[in-house]
Amino acid sequence: MRILVTGGNGQLGTCLQIAAENSPNEYIFTDADDIDITDKEAVDLGVGCNNFDIIVNCAAYTNVDKAEEQQDIAEMINATAAGYLAEAARKNGCTLIHISTDYVFGGNTGNTPRNETEPVNPTGAYGVTKLHGEQAIERSGCKAIIIRTAWLYSEFGKNFVKTMLNLTATKPELKVVIDQTGTPTYARDLAEAIVNIIDNGKYSGNEGVYHFSDEGVCSWYDFTQEIAELSGHTKCKILPCRSSEFPSPVVRPSYSVLDKSKFKERFGIKIPYWKKSLKTCIKNLIES
């Protein structure tokens, strides 16, 4: 099979490159210079002329705060482009695997892991545009798997783990919010799950919306404490604080733990505990 990966040089795309190294299938990794997914003609041509069986869309506008100032750009990348890919997938008989986010749930409160059927209520431009992307895919009628994930990090790109590694190494004291709860998700775990679904043929006949994150629950404060301990940055004093101490134009989810039951049952994939995956990531970062 031939698989097109958009956003192939981003955080998740790079992890997919690693996960697909030993795959029997042919993965074609592209970026905006190869196929501009915000250009409908470019998408139609790129998909239509290359006999792809699957499209994995890793491309996204992910700067949550900046999206409030650049809503048109976020909408184009997160929603309009997703619609173009979905239409091209439908026309060419491809399956689209699209990555979405916990932010579609917005600032909803509660303390129960969210499943795929719960009402969505995004409170910021990032969440709104990602929801619009999901809706555009559903309207297209293409065969699609939408995977919502959360708190993604890896050795690549800009992410919370790399930022906290730097701050805990250089600051004597650090305040981190304790009133936002979720699950850190190693991008390599998600990438390996996607490749597993594709290479085992389980993408076919299992279309729908799914949730994927690593196992377990923590706050950003707990996450930072673990990063500091694993990296040996124990001289930095990490203090818990409330979100109100860091004003933001976006109301972030206070509890965004995702219920992964459907994903695990349908695809038979064992998901790692977040602390175990974080240890692997930090070891790789230190060694590199």
C-alpha positions as a Markdown table, in Angstrom:
| # | Residue | x | y | z |
|---|---|---|---|---|
| 1 | Met | 0.0 | 0.0 | 0.0 |
| 2 | Arg | 1.0 | 3.6 | -0.5 |
| 3 | Ile | 0.4 | 6.0 | 2.4 |
| 4 | Leu | 0.6 | 9.8 | 2.1 |
| 5 | Val | 1.5 | 11.6 | 5.3 |
| 6 | Thr | 0.9 | 15.4 | 5.4 |
| 7 | Gly | 2.8 | 17.5 | 7.9 |
| 8 | Gly | 5.5 | 14.9 | 7.6 |
| 9 | Asn | 8.3 | 17.0 | 9.1 |
| 10 | Gly | 6.3 | 18.1 | 12.2 |
| 11 | Gln | 6.4 | 16.5 | 15.6 |
| 12 | Leu | 4.0 | 13.6 | 14.9 |
| 13 | Gly | 5.1 | 13.3 | 11.3 |
| 14 | Thr | 8.7 | 12.9 | 12.3 |
| 15 | Cys | 7.7 | 10.2 | 14.8 |
| 16 | Leu | 5.8 | 8.5 | 12.1 |
| 17 | Gln | 8.9 | 8.4 | 9.9 |
| 18 | Ile | 10.6 | 6.5 | 12.7 |
| 19 | Ala | 7.7 | 4.2 | 13.4 |
| 20 | Ala | 7.3 | 3.3 | 9.7 |
| 21 | Glu | 11.0 | 2.5 | 9.1 |
| 22 | Asn | 10.4 | -1.3 | 9.1 |
| 23 | Ser | 6.9 | -1.2 | 7.5 |
| 24 | Pro | 6.2 | -3.4 | 4.5 |
| 25 | Asn | 4.1 | -0.5 | 3.1 |
| 26 | Glu | 5.3 | 2.6 | 1.3 |
| 27 | Tyr | 5.0 | 5.8 | 3.3 |
| 28 | Ile | 5.4 | 9.1 | 1.5 |
| 29 | Phe | 6.1 | 12.0 | 3.9 |
| 30 | Thr | 5.3 | 15.5 | 2.6 |
| 31 | Asp | 5.3 | 19.0 | 3.8 |
| 32 | Ala | 3.9 | 22.3 | 2.5 |
| 33 | Asp | 6.7 | 22.5 | 0.0 |
| 34 | Asp | 5.6 | 19.2 | -1.5 |
| 35 | Ile | 1.8 | 19.5 | -1.3 |
| 36 | Asp | 0.2 | 22.7 | -0.1 |
| 37 | Ile | -2.9 | 21.3 | 1.6 |
| 38 | Thr | -4.5 | 24.7 | 1.7 |
| 39 | Asp | -4.6 | 24.7 | -2.1 |
| 40 | Lys | -7.5 | 22.5 | -3.3 |
| 41 | Glu | -6.0 | 22.0 | -6.8 |
| 42 | Ala | -2.6 | 21.0 | -5.3 |
| 43 | Val | -4.4 | 18.5 | -3.0 |
| 44 | Asp | -6.5 | 17.0 | -5.9 |
| 45 | Leu | -3.4 | 16.7 | -8.1 |
| 46 | Gly | -1.2 | 15.3 | -5.3 |
| 47 | Val | -3.7 | 12.7 | -4.2 |
| 48 | Gly | -5.2 | 11.9 | -7.6 |
| 49 | Cys | -2.0 | 11.2 | -9.5 |
| 50 | Asn | -0.2 | 9.0 | -6.9 |
| 51 | Asn | -2.5 | 6.1 | -6.2 |
| 52 | Phe | -2.5 | 6.4 | -2.5 |
| 53 | Asp | -4.5 | 4.0 | -0.4 |
| 54 | Ile | -4.4 | 6.0 | 2.9 |
| 55 | Ile | -3.8 | 9.7 | 3.8 |
| 56 | Val | -2.6 | 10.4 | 7.3 |
| 57 | Asn | -3.1 | 14.1 | 8.1 |
| 58 | Cys | -0.6 | 15.3 | 10.7 |
| 59 | Ala | -0.6 | 18.9 | 9.5 |
| 60 | Ala | -2.2 | 21.4 | 12.0 |
| 61 | Tyr | -2.1 | 24.9 | 13.3 |
| 62 | Thr | -1.4 | 24.2 | 17.0 |
| 63 | Asn | -0.4 | 27.5 | 18.7 |
| 64 | Val | -3.4 | 27.8 | 21.0 |
| 65 | Asp | -2.9 | 31.4 | 22.0 |
| 66 | Lys | -1.8 | 32.8 | 18.7 |
| 67 | Ala | -4.8 | 31.2 | 17.0 |
| 68 | Glu | -6.9 | 33.9 | 18.6 |
| 69 | Glu | -5.1 | 36.5 | 16.5 |
| 70 | Gln | -4.8 | 34.3 | 13.4 |
| 71 | Gln | -8.2 | 32.7 | 13.2 |
| 72 | Asp | -8.3 | 32.8 | 9.4 |
| 73 | Ile | -5.0 | 31.0 | 9.1 |
| 74 | Ala | -6.0 | 28.4 | 11.8 |
| 75 | Glu | -9.3 | 27.8 | 10.0 |
| 76 | Met | -7.6 | 27.3 | 6.7 |
| 77 | Ile | -5.1 | 24.8 | 8.0 |
| 78 | Asn | -7.2 | 23.0 | 10.6 |
| 79 | Ala | -10.6 | 23.0 | 8.8 |
| 80 | Thr | -10.5 | 24.0 | 5.2 |
| 81 | Ala | -7.4 | 21.9 | 4.3 |
| 82 | Ala | -8.8 | 18.9 | 6.2 |
| 83 | Gly | -11.9 | 19.2 | 4.0 |
| 84 | Tyr | -9.8 | 19.3 | 0.9 |
| 85 | Leu | -8.0 | 16.1 | 1.9 |
| 86 | Ala | -11.3 | 14.5 | 2.8 |
| 87 | Glu | -12.8 | 15.3 | -0.6 |
| 88 | Ala | -9.7 | 14.0 | -2.4 |
| 89 | Ala | -9.8 | 10.8 | -0.3 |
| 90 | Arg | -13.5 | 10.3 | -1.2 |
| 91 | Lys | -12.8 | 10.9 | -4.9 |
| 92 | Asn | -9.9 | 8.5 | -5.0 |
| 93 | Gly | -11.2 | 5.8 | -2.7 |
| 94 | Cys | -8.6 | 6.5 | 0.1 |
| 95 | Thr | -9.1 | 6.2 | 3.8 |
| 96 | Leu | -8.2 | 9.4 | 5.7 |
| 97 | Ile | -6.7 | 9.2 | 9.2 |
| 98 | His | -6.9 | 12.6 | 10.7 |
| 99 | Ile | -5.5 | 13.8 | 14.0 |
| 100 | Ser | -7.7 | 16.0 | 16.2 |
| 101 | Thr | -7.6 | 17.3 | 19.8 |
| 102 | Asp | -9.1 | 17.3 | 23.3 |
| 103 | Tyr | -9.7 | 21.0 | 22.8 |
| 104 | Val | -12.9 | 20.3 | 21.0 |
| 105 | Phe | -14.3 | 19.8 | 24.5 |
| 106 | Gly | -13.2 | 23.3 | 25.5 |
| 107 | Gly | -13.5 | 24.4 | 29.1 |
| 108 | Asn | -16.2 | 21.9 | 30.1 |
| 109 | Thr | -15.8 | 20.8 | 33.7 |
| 110 | Gly | -16.0 | 17.3 | 35.2 |
| 111 | Asn | -13.7 | 14.6 | 36.4 |
| 112 | Thr | -14.7 | 11.7 | 34.3 |
| 113 | Pro | -12.6 | 10.6 | 31.2 |
| 114 | Arg | -14.3 | 11.9 | 28.1 |
| 115 | Asn | -15.6 | 9.5 | 25.5 |
| 116 | Glu | -16.2 | 10.1 | 21.8 |
| 117 | Thr | -20.0 | 10.6 | 22.2 |
| 118 | Glu | -19.8 | 13.5 | 24.7 |
| 119 | Pro | -21.0 | 16.9 | 23.6 |
| 120 | Val | -18.3 | 19.2 | 22.2 |
| 121 | Asn | -18.0 | 22.8 | 23.2 |
| 122 | Pro | -14.7 | 24.4 | 22.1 |
| 123 | Thr | -13.9 | 27.7 | 23.8 |
| 124 | Gly | -11.1 | 29.1 | 21.7 |
| 125 | Ala | -10.1 | 29.4 | 18.0 |
| 126 | Tyr | -7.8 | 26.4 | 18.1 |
| 127 | Gly | -10.5 | 24.1 | 19.4 |
| 128 | Val | -13.2 | 25.6 | 17.1 |
| 129 | Thr | -11.1 | 25.2 | 14.0 |
| 130 | Lys | -10.1 | 21.6 | 14.9 |
| 131 | Leu | -13.8 | 20.8 | 15.4 |
| 132 | His | -14.6 | 22.4 | 12.0 |
| 133 | Gly | -12.0 | 20.1 | 10.5 |
| 134 | Glu | -13.8 | 17.1 | 12.0 |
| 135 | Gln | -17.1 | 18.3 | 10.7 |
| 136 | Ala | -15.7 | 18.9 | 7.2 |
| 137 | Ile | -14.4 | 15.3 | 7.1 |
| 138 | Glu | -17.7 | 13.9 | 8.2 |
| 139 | Arg | -19.6 | 16.0 | 5.6 |
| 140 | Ser | -17.3 | 14.8 | 2.8 |
| 141 | Gly | -18.5 | 11.2 | 3.2 |
| 142 | Cys | -15.0 | 9.8 | 2.9 |
| 143 | Lys | -13.8 | 6.8 | 4.8 |
| 144 | Ala | -12.1 | 8.3 | 7.8 |
| 145 | Ile | -10.6 | 7.6 | 11.2 |
| 146 | Ile | -10.4 | 10.7 | 13.4 |
| 147 | Ile | -8.1 | 10.4 | 16.4 |
| 148 | Arg | -8.3 | 13.0 | 19.2 |
| 149 | Thr | -5.2 | 13.2 | 21.3 |
| 150 | Ala | -3.9 | 15.5 | 24.0 |
| 151 | Trp | -0.7 | 16.9 | 25.6 |
| 152 | Leu | 1.5 | 15.6 | 22.8 |
| 153 | Tyr | 5.3 | 15.8 | 23.2 |
| 154 | Ser | 8.5 | 14.1 | 21.8 |
| 155 | Glu | 12.1 | 14.7 | 21.1 |
| 156 | Phe | 11.2 | 16.8 | 18.1 |
| 157 | Gly | 9.8 | 20.3 | 17.5 |
| 158 | Lys | 8.6 | 22.7 | 20.2 |
| 159 | Asn | 6.7 | 21.1 | 23.1 |
| 160 | Phe | 6.1 | 21.2 | 26.9 |
| 161 | Val | 8.8 | 18.6 | 27.8 |
| 162 | Lys | 11.6 | 20.3 | 25.9 |
| 163 | Thr | 10.5 | 23.7 | 27.3 |
| 164 | Met | 10.4 | 22.4 | 30.9 |
| 165 | Leu | 13.8 | 20.7 | 30.5 |
| 166 | Asn | 15.3 | 24.0 | 29.6 |
| 167 | Leu | 13.5 | 26.0 | 32.3 |
| 168 | Thr | 14.2 | 23.5 | 35.1 |
| 169 | Ala | 17.9 | 23.5 | 34.1 |
| 170 | Thr | 18.2 | 27.3 | 34.1 |
| 171 | Lys | 15.7 | 28.7 | 36.6 |
| 172 | Pro | 16.0 | 28.5 | 40.4 |
| 173 | Glu | 12.2 | 28.5 | 40.8 |
| 174 | Leu | 9.3 | 27.8 | 38.6 |
| 175 | Lys | 5.5 | 28.1 | 38.9 |
| 176 | Val | 3.4 | 25.5 | 37.1 |
| 177 | Val | -0.4 | 25.2 | 37.0 |
| 178 | Ile | -2.0 | 22.4 | 39.1 |
| 179 | Asp | -5.7 | 23.0 | 38.2 |
| 180 | Gln | -5.5 | 21.6 | 34.7 |
| 181 | Thr | -5.5 | 17.8 | 34.4 |
| 182 | Gly | -4.8 | 15.5 | 31.5 |
| 183 | Thr | -2.5 | 12.8 | 30.2 |
| 184 | Pro | 0.9 | 13.5 | 28.6 |
| 185 | Thr | 1.1 | 11.6 | 25.3 |
| 186 | Tyr | 4.4 | 10.6 | 23.7 |
| 187 | Ala | 4.1 | 11.2 | 20.0 |
| 188 | Arg | 6.0 | 8.1 | 19.3 |
| 189 | Asp | 3.3 | 6.0 | 21.0 |
| 190 | Leu | 0.6 | 7.6 | 18.8 |
| 191 | Ala | 2.8 | 7.2 | 15.7 |
| 192 | Glu | 3.4 | 3.5 | 16.4 |
| 193 | Ala | -0.4 | 3.0 | 17.0 |
| 194 | Ile | -1.2 | 4.6 | 13.6 |
| 195 | Val | 1.4 | 2.4 | 11.8 |
| 196 | Asn | 0.0 | -0.6 | 13.6 |
| 197 | Ile | -3.6 | 0.2 | 12.5 |
| 198 | Ile | -2.4 | 0.6 | 8.9 |
| 199 | Asp | 0.0 | -2.3 | 8.6 |
| 200 | Asn | -2.4 | -4.7 | 10.2 |
| 201 | Gly | -5.2 | -3.6 | 7.9 |
| 202 | Lys | -7.4 | -2.6 | 10.9 |
| 203 | Tyr | -8.1 | 0.9 | 9.4 |
| 204 | Ser | -10.6 | -0.8 | 7.0 |
| 205 | Gly | -14.0 | -1.2 | 8.5 |
| 206 | Asn | -13.2 | 0.7 | 11.7 |
| 207 | Glu | -14.0 | 4.2 | 10.5 |
| 208 | Gly | -15.2 | 6.7 | 13.2 |
| 209 | Val | -13.9 | 9.0 | 16.0 |
| 210 | Tyr | -11.5 | 7.6 | 18.5 |
| 211 | His | -9.5 | 8.9 | 21.5 |
| 212 | Phe | -5.8 | 8.2 | 22.1 |
| 213 | Ser | -3.5 | 9.3 | 24.8 |
| 214 | Asp | -1.1 | 7.5 | 27.0 |
| 215 | Glu | -2.4 | 5.9 | 30.2 |
| 216 | Gly | -2.7 | 7.7 | 33.5 |
| 217 | Val | -3.6 | 11.1 | 34.8 |
| 218 | Cys | -1.7 | 14.1 | 36.1 |
| 219 | Ser | -1.6 | 17.9 | 36.3 |
| 220 | Trp | 0.9 | 20.1 | 34.5 |
| 221 | Tyr | 2.6 | 20.6 | 37.9 |
| 222 | Asp | 2.9 | 16.8 | 38.3 |
| 223 | Phe | 4.2 | 16.5 | 34.8 |
| 224 | Thr | 6.9 | 19.1 | 35.4 |
| 225 | Gln | 8.0 | 17.4 | 38.6 |
| 226 | Glu | 8.5 | 14.2 | 36.8 |
| 227 | Ile | 10.4 | 15.9 | 34.0 |
| 228 | Ala | 12.7 | 17.5 | 36.5 |
| 229 | Glu | 13.3 | 14.3 | 38.5 |
| 230 | Leu | 14.0 | 12.2 | 35.4 |
| 231 | Ser | 16.4 | 14.7 | 34.0 |
| 232 | Gly | 18.2 | 15.4 | 37.3 |
| 233 | His | 17.2 | 19.0 | 37.4 |
| 234 | Thr | 16.4 | 18.8 | 41.1 |
| 235 | Lys | 17.8 | 22.2 | 42.1 |
| 236 | Cys | 14.9 | 24.0 | 40.5 |
| 237 | Lys | 12.1 | 24.6 | 43.0 |
| 238 | Ile | 8.8 | 23.8 | 41.3 |
| 239 | Leu | 5.7 | 25.5 | 42.9 |
| 240 | Pro | 2.0 | 24.7 | 42.2 |
| 241 | Cys | -0.2 | 27.6 | 41.1 |
| 242 | Arg | -3.6 | 28.2 | 39.6 |
| 243 | Ser | -4.3 | 29.0 | 35.9 |
| 244 | Ser | -5.5 | 32.5 | 36.9 |
| 245 | Glu | -1.9 | 33.4 | 37.6 |
| 246 | Phe | -1.1 | 33.0 | 33.9 |
| 247 | Pro | -3.8 | 35.0 | 32.1 |
| 248 | Ser | -4.6 | 33.6 | 28.6 |
| 249 | Pro | -7.1 | 34.6 | 25.9 |
| 250 | Val | -8.2 | 30.9 | 25.8 |
| 251 | Val | -10.1 | 29.0 | 28.5 |
| 252 | Arg | -8.1 | 25.7 | 28.5 |
| 253 | Pro | -9.8 | 22.4 | 29.5 |
| 254 | Ser | -9.5 | 21.9 | 33.2 |
| 255 | Tyr | -10.0 | 18.1 | 32.9 |
| 256 | Ser | -9.2 | 16.6 | 29.5 |
| 257 | Val | -8.5 | 13.0 | 30.3 |
| 258 | Leu | -9.6 | 10.9 | 27.3 |
| 259 | Asp | -11.5 | 7.6 | 27.5 |
| 260 | Lys | -9.5 | 5.2 | 25.3 |
| 261 | Ser | -11.8 | 2.2 | 25.7 |
| 262 | Lys | -13.1 | 2.3 | 22.2 |
| 263 | Phe | -9.7 | 2.6 | 20.7 |
| 264 | Lys | -8.2 | -0.3 | 22.7 |
| 265 | Glu | -11.1 | -2.6 | 22.1 |
| 266 | Arg | -11.4 | -1.9 | 18.4 |
| 267 | Phe | -7.7 | -2.0 | 17.5 |
| 268 | Gly | -6.3 | -4.3 | 20.2 |
| 269 | Ile | -3.4 | -2.0 | 21.0 |
| 270 | Lys | -1.8 | -1.8 | 24.4 |
| 271 | Ile | -1.1 | 1.8 | 25.4 |
| 272 | Pro | 1.9 | 2.7 | 27.6 |
| 273 | Tyr | 1.7 | 4.5 | 31.0 |
| 274 | Trp | 2.8 | 8.1 | 30.6 |
| 275 | Lys | 5.7 | 8.0 | 33.1 |
| 276 | Lys | 7.3 | 5.1 | 31.3 |
| 277 | Ser | 7.1 | 6.8 | 27.9 |
| 278 | Leu | 8.4 | 10.1 | 29.4 |
| 279 | Lys | 11.4 | 8.3 | 30.8 |
| 280 | Thr | 12.2 | 7.0 | 27.3 |
| 281 | Cys | 11.8 | 10.4 | 25.7 |
| 282 | Ile | 14.0 | 12.2 | 28.2 |
| 283 | Lys | 16.7 | 9.5 | 28.0 |
| 284 | Asn | 16.7 | 10.0 | 24.2 |
| 285 | Leu | 16.9 | 13.8 | 24.6 |
| 286 | Ile | 19.8 | 13.6 | 27.1 |
| 287 | Glu | 21.7 | 11.1 | 25.0 |
| 288 | Ser | 21.3 | 13.3 | 21.9 |
